[in-house]
Amino acid sequence: MRASRLLTLLTLLQARGRVTAPQLAAETGVSVRTIFRDIDHLALAGVPVYAERGPDGGYRLLDGYRVRLNGLSPAEAEALFMTGLPGPAADLGLGAVVASAERKLAVALPEDLRHSADRLRSRFHLDPPGWYSEAESPHSLASLSDAVWNHKRIHMRYRSWKKEKQVTTEPLGLVLKGGAWYMVARTDGTARTYRVARVDDLLVTAETFTPPPEFDLAAYWRDSTDRLAAEMHPGTARIRLSEWGRKLAPHVLSPYAYSRLTLNGPPDADGWQDATLPVGSLLHTAREFLRFGTDAEVLDPPELRQAITEAVAGLAQMYR
């Protein structure tokens, strides 16, 4: 346990430069007193680690000191090989780079870890797109990746669902969601989301920009998707579901609606149970609920119930 922790301390010091004892304690899950003892053990082992006093002080390695660490656990080695997603890496123009890195890592690993990583790759395959959909491979993705990495402004012709427009923007990051690529970019001082498959006539300019230091791509994506889902589900409906309908719900409803589905009381004698959930537009929700067949009934609002009644009548007339 101590040996693993000492290796962790070495990697942290080598990667970050100066690190305080409380920071090291938080990273390794031990007390500050234990960190003091671990630093003493590193020093006794000949590692040139020293302390800097003062409010901005901490521990650091002697300038220029580097150590080649090969303390990967089997789980860590397997996790590293799981990150090599061939499809997304190839889309970004990094397929050869990822393959080369994996070969180098495999050579550096001890024989037992190499066997473990090879076994994992032979038994696990990651396929990001959902069922009945295909992953997008936009022609402009590799160029956008280069622009993101090198902080270059771009000019593009973009086809939104409303209209086609010319946009000059600063790409901040790329996101792969359900097999589709999205670009987050700063346009007119505001971060916005663009679907990469709708980007036409892309020009990566020679102009560079400075990304906002406080921008967090993961946090932006989480907040924007939550906000979009809430905007698309402004209403509330009360329904009742059969036992089979409750099993169908996670497959029929959107993730946002299903995660907020509230069951009201126990099932009745026939197994039906009342529930409330957020809903979107009448047309979209009516079509969504039709997928339940006879295992869900809308109780409220009346206009949604009427929309489903009219849709069912239309189907009956069509197939009569």
Secondary structure as UniProt FT lines:
FT   HELIX           2..16
FT   HELIX           21..28
FT   HELIX           32..44
FT   TURN            45..46
FT   STRAND          49..52
FT   TURN            55..56
FT   STRAND          58..61
FT   TURN            63..64
FT   HELIX           74..82
FT   HELIX           86..91
FT   TURN            92..93
FT   HELIX           95..108
FT   HELIX           111..123
FT   TURN            131..132
FT   TURN            139..140
FT   HELIX           141..150
FT   STRAND          152..159
FT   STRAND          164..177
FT   TURN            178..179
FT   STRAND          180..187
FT   TURN            188..189
FT   STRAND          190..195
FT   HELIX           196..198
FT   STRAND          199..208
FT   TURN            213..214
FT   HELIX           217..232
FT   STRAND          235..241
FT   HELIX           243..252
FT   HELIX           255..259
FT   STRAND          262..264
FT   TURN            269..270
FT   STRAND          273..279
FT   HELIX           282..290
FT   TURN            291..292
FT   HELIX           293..295
FT   STRAND          296..300
FT   HELIX           302..319
//
